Amino acid sequence: MNVSSPAIKPKKDNKIMSNVHKFPFAIAYADTDAGGIVYHGRYIEIAERARMNMLRGIVYPDGDLGFVVSELNIKYIRPLKLGDEFVVETTIARIGAASMNLEQKFVRDDEIYVILNLTVAYIGGDMRPKRMPDQILQKITKNKN
């Protein structure tokens, strides 16, 4: 089943990333509920691990905090179960001055199980959104595979 997610419309002059970061994961007992399926909140935690893996190696300057989730939408298509092995595919859909839109798909055997669409804001040391420094933009726009 090929499921398309809602498109994130890029603003003019924003860079669009087509590279996909892949993060393999296997469902453990701690990820499931009593019925052996993944508890709905765990998808958010697993997606966070995938994003952190994608951004690994970035050093945030000047006491900046980095990226924080400011908006999140999840579409549950089918449940993952205990023992399932899958990949979280993360794509940067839009890069703005102080934020990014990402799409994360949980994919197993070429089937999409869950889709997350989210916005992350770049936060400075003063806990306020700020323009991403050039060195951060350069790092996230490099090929990620």
Contact map, one row per residue, 1 for C-alpha under 8 A:
1110000000000000000000000000000000000000000000000000000000000000000000000000000000000000000000000000000000000011000000000000000000000000000000000
1111000000000000000000000000000000000000000000000000000000000000000000000000000000000000000000000000000000000011000000000000000000000000000000000
1111100000000000000000000000000000000000000000000000000000000000000000000000000000000000000000000000000000000001000000000000000000000000000000000
0111110000000000000000000000000000000000000000000000000000000000000000000000000000000000000000000000000000000000000000000000000000000000000000000
0011111000000000000000000000000000000000000000000000000000000000000000000000000000000000000000000000000000000000001000000000000000000000000000000
0001111100000000000000000000000000000000000000000000000000000000000000000000000000000000000000000000000000000000000000000000000000000000000000000
0000111110000000000000000000000000000000000000000000000000000000000000000000000000000000000000000000000000000000000000000000000000000000000000000
0000011111000000000000000000000000000000000000000000000000000000000000000000000000000000000011000000100000000000000000000000000000000000000000000
0000001111100000000000000000000000000000000000000000000000000000000000000000000000000000000001000000000000000000000000000000000000000000000000000
0000000111110101000000000000000000000000000000000000000000000000000000000000000000000000000011000000000000000000000000000000000000000000000000000
0000000011111100000000000000000000000000000000000000000000000000000000000000000000000000000001000000000000000000000000000000000000000000000000000
0000000001111100000000000000000000000000000000000000000000000000000000000000000000000000000000000000000000000000000000000000000000000000000000000
0000000000111110000000000000000000000000000000000000000000000000000000000000000000000000000000000000000000000000000000000000000000000000000000000
0000000001111111000000000000000000000000000000000000000000000000000000000000000000000000000001110000000000000000000000000000000000000000000000000
0000000000001111100000000000000000000000000000000000000000000000000000000000000000000000000001110000000000000000000000000000000000000000000000000
0000000001000111110000000000000000000000000000000000000000000000000000000000000000000000000111100000000000000000000000000000000000000000000000000
0000000000000011111000000000000000000000000000000000000000000000000000000000000000000000001111000000000000000000000000000000000000000000000010000
0000000000000001111100000000000000000000000000000000000000000000000000000000000000000000001110000000000000000000000000000000000000000000000000000
0000000000000000111110000000000000000000000000000000000000000000000000000000000000000000001100000000000000000000000000000000000000000000000000111
0000000000000000011111000000000000000000000000000000000000000000000000000000000000000000111100000000000000000000000000000000000000000000000000011
0000000000000000001111100000000000000000000000000000010000000000000000000000000000000001111000000000000000000000000000000000000000000000000000011
0000000000000000000111110000000000000000000000000100000000000000000000000000000000000011110000000000000000000000000000000000000000000000000000001
0000000000000000000011111000000000000000000000000100100000000000000000000000000000000011100000000000000000000000000000000000000000000000000000000
0000000000000000000001111100000000000000000000000000000000000000000000000000000000001111000000000000000000000000000000000000000000000000000000000
0000000000000000000000111110000000000000000000000000000000000000000000000000000000001111000000000000000000000000000000000000000000000000000000000
0000000000000000000000011111000000000000000000000000000000000000000000000000000000111100000000000000000000000000000000000000000000000000000000000
0000000000000000000000001111101100000100000000000000000000000000000000000000000111111000000000000000000000000000000000000000000000000000000000000
0000000000000000000000000111111100000000000000000000000000000000000000000000000001100000000000000000000000000000000000000000000000000000000000000
0000000000000000000000000011111100010000000000000000000000000000000000000000000001100000000000000000000000000000000000000000000000000000000000000
0000000000000000000000000001111100000000000000000000000000000000000000000000000000000000000000000000000000000000000000000000000000000000000000000
0000000000000000000000000011111110001110010000000000000000000000000000000000000001000000000000000000000000000000000000000000000000000000000000000
0000000000000000000000000011111111111110000000000000000000000000000000000000000011000000000000000000000000000000000000000000000000000000000000000
0000000000000000000000000000001111111110000000000000000000000000000000000000000000000000000000000000000000000000000000000000000000000000000000000
0000000000000000000000000000000111111000000000000000000000000000000000000000000000000000000000000000000000000000000000000000000000000000000000000
0000000000000000000000000000000111111000000000000000000000000000000000000000000000000000000000000000000000000000000000000000000000000000000000000
0000000000000000000000000000100111111100000000000000000000000000000000000000000011000000000000000000000000000000000000000000000000000000000000000
0000000000000000000000000000001111111110000000000000000000000000000000000000001111000000000000000000000000000000000000000000000000000000000000000
0000000000000000000000000010001110011111011000000000000000000000000000000000001111000000000000000000000000000000000000000000000000000000000000000
0000000000000000000000000000001110001111111000000000000000000000000000000000000000000000000000000000000000000000000000000000000000000000000000000
0000000000000000000000000000000000000111111100000000000000000000000000000000000000000000000000000000000000000000000000000000000000000000000000000
0000000000000000000000000000000000000011111110000000000000000000000000000000000000000000000000000000000000000000000000000000000000000000000000000
0000000000000000000000000000001000000111111111000000000000000000000000000000000000000000000000000000000000000000000000000000000000000000000000000
0000000000000000000000000000000000000111111111100000000000000000000000000000000000000000000000000000000000000000000000000000000000000000000000000
0000000000000000000000000000000000000001111111110000000000000000000000000000000000000000000000000000000000000000000000000000000000000000000000000
0000000000000000000000000000000000000000111111111000000000000000000000000000000000000000000000000000000000000000000000000000000000000000000000000
0000000000000000000000000000000000000000011111111100000000000000000000000000000000000000000000000000000000000000000000000000000000000000000000000
0000000000000000000000000000000000000000001111111110000000000000000000000000000000000001000000000000000100000000000000000000000000000000000000000
0000000000000000000000000000000000000000000111111111000000000000000000000000000000000000000000000000000000000000000000000000000000000000000000000
0000000000000000000000000000000000000000000011111111100000000000000000000000000000000000000000000000000000000000000000000000000000000000000000000
0000000000000000000001100000000000000000000001111111110000000000000000000000000000000001010000000000000000000000000000000000000000000000000000000
0000000000000000000000000000000000000000000000111111111000000000000000000000000000000000010000000000000000000000000000000000000000000000000000000
0000000000000000000000000000000000000000000000011111111100000000000000000000000000000000000000000000000000000000000000000000000000000000000000000
0000000000000000000000100000000000000000000000001111111100000000000000000000000000000000000000000000000000000000000000000000000000000000000000000
0000000000000000000010000000000000000000000000000111111100000000000000000000000000000000000000000000000000000000000000000000000000000000000000010
0000000000000000000000000000000000000000000000000011111111000000000000000000000000000000000000000000000000000000000000000000000000000000000100000
0000000000000000000000000000000000000000000000000001111111000000000000000000000000000000000000000000000000000000000000000000000000000000000000000
0000000000000000000000000000000000000000000000000000001111100000000000000000000000000000000000000000000000000000000000000000000000000000000000000
0000000000000000000000000000000000000000000000000000001111110000000000000000000000000000000000000000000000000000000000000000000000000001001000000
0000000000000000000000000000000000000000000000000000000011111000000000000000000000000000000000000000000000000000000000000000000000000001000000000
0000000000000000000000000000000000000000000000000000000001111111110000000000000000000000000000000000000000000000000000000000000000000001000000000
0000000000000000000000000000000000000000000000000000000000111111000000000000000000000000000000000000000000000000000000000000000000000000000000000
0000000000000000000000000000000000000000000000000000000000011111000000000000000000000000000000000000000000000000000000000001100000000000000000000
0000000000000000000000000000000000000000000000000000000000011111100000000000000000000000000000000000000000000000000000000001100000000000000000000
0000000000000000000000000000000000000000000000000000000000011111110000000000000000000000000000000000000000000000000000000011110000000000000000000
0000000000000000000000000000000000000000000000000000000000010011111000000000000000000000000000000000000000000000000000000111101000000000000000000
0000000000000000000000000000000000000000000000000000000000010001111100000000000000000000000000000000000000000000000000001111000000000000000000000
0000000000000000000000000000000000000000000000000000000000000000111110000000000000000000000000000000000000000000000000011110000000000000000000000
0000000000000000000000000000000000000000000000000000000000000000011111000000000000000000000000000000000000000000000000011110000000000000000000000
0000000000000000000000000000000000000000000000000000000000000000001111110000000000000000000000000000000000000000000001111000000000000000000000000
0000000000000000000000000000000000000000000000000000000000000000000111110000000000000000000000000000000000000000000001111000000000000000000000000
0000000000000000000000000000000000000000000000000000000000000000000011111000000000000000000000000000000000000000000001110000000000000000000000000
0000000000000000000000000000000000000000000000000000000000000000000011111100000000000000000000000000000000000000000111100000000000000000000000000
0000000000000000000000000000000000000000000000000000000000000000000000111110000000000000000000000000000000000000000111000000000000000000000000000
0000000000000000000000000000000000000000000000000000000000000000000000011111000000000000000000000000000000000000011110000000000000000000000000000
0000000000000000000000000000000000000000000000000000000000000000000000001111100000000000000000000000000000000000011100000000000000000000000000000
0000000000000000000000000000000000000000000000000000000000000000000000000111111000000000000000000000000000000000111000000000000000000000000000000
0000000000000000000000000000000000000000000000000000000000000000000000000011111000000000000000000000000000000001111000000000000000000000000000000
0000000000000000000000000000000000000000000000000000000000000000000000000001111100000000000000000000000000000001110000000000000000000000000000000
0000000000000000000000000000000000001100000000000000000000000000000000000001111110000000000000000000000000000000110000000000000000000000000000000
0000000000000000000000000010000000001100000000000000000000000000000000000000011111010000000000000000000000000000100000000000000000000000000000000
0000000000000000000000000010000100011100000000000000000000000000000000000000001111110000000000000000000000000000000000000000000000000000000000000
0000000000000000000000000011101100011100000000000000000000000000000000000000000111110000000000000000000000000000000000000000000000000000000000000
0000000000000000000000000111100000000000000000000000000000000000000000000000000011111000000000000000000000000000000000000000000000000000000000000
0000000000000000000000000110000000000000000000000000000000000000000000000000000111111100000000000000000000010000000000000000000000000000000000000
0000000000000000000000011110000000000000000000000000000000000000000000000000000000111110000000000000000000010000000000000000000000000000000000000
0000000000000000000000011100000000000000000000000000000000000000000000000000000000011111000000000000000001111000000000000000000000000000000000000
0000000000000000000001111000000000000000000000000000000000000000000000000000000000001111100000000000000011110000000000000000000000000000000000000
0000000000000000000011111000000000000000000000100100000000000000000000000000000000000111110000000000000111100000000000000000000000000000000000000
0000000000000000000111100000000000000000000000000000000000000000000000000000000000000011111000000000001111100000000000000000000000000000000000000
0000000000000000000111000000000000000000000000000110000000000000000000000000000000000001111100000000011110000000000000000000000000000000000000000
0000000000000000111110000000000000000000000000000000000000000000000000000000000000000000111110000000011100000000000000000000000000000000000000000
0000000000000001111100000000000000000000000000000000000000000000000000000000000000000000011111100001111000000000000000000000000000000000000000000
0000000101000001110000000000000000000000000000000000000000000000000000000000000000000000001111100001111000000000000000000000000000000000000000000
0000000111100111100000000000000000000000000000000000000000000000000000000000000000000000000111110001110000000000000000000000000000000000000000000
0000000000000111000000000000000000000000000000000000000000000000000000000000000000000000000111111011100000000000000000000000000000000000000000000
0000000000000110000000000000000000000000000000000000000000000000000000000000000000000000000001111111000000000000000000000000000000000000000000000
0000000000000000000000000000000000000000000000000000000000000000000000000000000000000000000000111110000000000000000000000000000001110000000000000
0000000000000000000000000000000000000000000000000000000000000000000000000000000000000000000000011111000000000000000000001100000011110000000000000
0000000000000000000000000000000000000000000000000000000000000000000000000000000000000000000000111111100000000000000000111100000000010000000000000
0000000000000000000000000000000000000000000000000000000000000000000000000000000000000000000111110111110000000000000000111000000000000000000000000
0000000100000000000000000000000000000000000000000000000000000000000000000000000000000000000111100011111000000000000011110000000000000000000000000
0000000000000000000000000000000000000000000000000000000000000000000000000000000000000000011111000001111100000000000011110000000000000000000000000
0000000000000000000000000000000000000000000000000000000000000000000000000000000000000000111110000000111110000000001111000000000000000000000000000
0000000000000000000000000000000000000000000000100000000000000000000000000000000000000001111000000000011111000000001110000000000000000000000000000
0000000000000000000000000000000000000000000000000000000000000000000000000000000000000011110000000000001111100001111100000000000000000000000000000
0000000000000000000000000000000000000000000000000000000000000000000000000000000000000111100000000000000111110001111000000000000000000000000000000
0000000000000000000000000000000000000000000000000000000000000000000000000000000000000111100000000000000011111111110000000000000000000000000000000
0000000000000000000000000000000000000000000000000000000000000000000000000000000000011110000000000000000001111111100000000000000000000000000000000
0000000000000000000000000000000000000000000000000000000000000000000000000000000000000100000000000000000000111110000000000000000000000000000000000
0000000000000000000000000000000000000000000000000000000000000000000000000000000000000000000000000000000000111111000000000000000000000000000000000
1100000000000000000000000000000000000000000000000000000000000000000000000000000000000000000000000000000000111111100000000000000000000000000000000
1110000000000000000000000000000000000000000000000000000000000000000000000000110000000000000000000000000011110111111000000000000000000000000000000
0000000000000000000000000000000000000000000000000000000000000000000000000001111100000000000000000000000011110011111000000000000000000000000000000
0000000000000000000000000000000000000000000000000000000000000000000000000111111000000000000000000000000011100001111100000000000000000000000000000
0000100000000000000000000000000000000000000000000000000000000000000000000111100000000000000000000000001111000001111110000000000000000000000000000
0000000000000000000000000000000000000000000000000000000000000000000000011110000000000000000000000000001110000000011111000000000000000000000000000
0000000000000000000000000000000000000000000000000000000000000000000000011100000000000000000000000000111100000000001111100000000000000000000000000
0000000000000000000000000000000000000000000000000000000000000000000011111000000000000000000000000000111000000000000111110000000000000000000000000
0000000000000000000000000000000000000000000000000000000000000000000011110000000000000000000000000011110000000000000011111000000000000000000000000
0000000000000000000000000000000000000000000000000000000000000000001111100000000000000000000000000011110000000000000001111100000000000000000000000
0000000000000000000000000000000000000000000000000000000000000000011111000000000000000000000000000111000000000000000000111110000010000000000000000
0000000000000000000000000000000000000000000000000000000000000000111100000000000000000000000000000110000000000000000000011111000011110000000000000
0000000000000000000000000000000000000000000000000000000000000001111100000000000000000000000000000000000000000000000000001111111111000000000000000
0000000000000000000000000000000000000000000000000000000000000111110000000000000000000000000000000000000000000000000000000111111111000000000000000
0000000000000000000000000000000000000000000000000000000000000111100000000000000000000000000000000000000000000000000000000011111100000000000000000
0000000000000000000000000000000000000000000000000000000000000001000000000000000000000000000000000000000000000000000000000011111100000000000000000
0000000000000000000000000000000000000000000000000000000000000000100000000000000000000000000000000000000000000000000000000011111110000000000000000
0000000000000000000000000000000000000000000000000000000000000000000000000000000000000000000000000000000000000000000000000011111111000000000000000
0000000000000000000000000000000000000000000000000000000000000000000000000000000000000000000000000100000000000000000000001111001111100000000000000
0000000000000000000000000000000000000000000000000000000000000000000000000000000000000000000000001100000000000000000000000111000111110000000000000
0000000000000000000000000000000000000000000000000000000000000000000000000000000000000000000000001100000000000000000000000100000011111000000000000
0000000000000000000000000000000000000000000000000000000000000000000000000000000000000000000000001110000000000000000000000100000001111101100000000
0000000000000000000000000000000000000000000000000000000000000000000000000000000000000000000000000000000000000000000000000000000000111111100000000
0000000000000000000000000000000000000000000000000000000000000000000000000000000000000000000000000000000000000000000000000000000000011111110000000
0000000000000000000000000000000000000000000000000000000000000000000000000000000000000000000000000000000000000000000000000000000000001111111000000
0000000000000000000000000000000000000000000000000000000001110000000000000000000000000000000000000000000000000000000000000000000000011111111100000
0000000000000000000000000000000000000000000000000000000000000000000000000000000000000000000000000000000000000000000000000000000000011111111110000
0000000000000000000000000000000000000000000000000000000000000000000000000000000000000000000000000000000000000000000000000000000000000111111111000
0000000000000000000000000000000000000000000000000000000001000000000000000000000000000000000000000000000000000000000000000000000000000011111111000
0000000000000000000000000000000000000000000000000000001000000000000000000000000000000000000000000000000000000000000000000000000000000001111111000
0000000000000000100000000000000000000000000000000000000000000000000000000000000000000000000000000000000000000000000000000000000000000000111111100
0000000000000000000000000000000000000000000000000000000000000000000000000000000000000000000000000000000000000000000000000000000000000000011111110
0000000000000000001000000000000000000000000000000000000000000000000000000000000000000000000000000000000000000000000000000000000000000000000011111
0000000000000000001110000000000000000000000000000000010000000000000000000000000000000000000000000000000000000000000000000000000000000000000001111
0000000000000000001111000000000000000000000000000000000000000000000000000000000000000000000000000000000000000000000000000000000000000000000000111
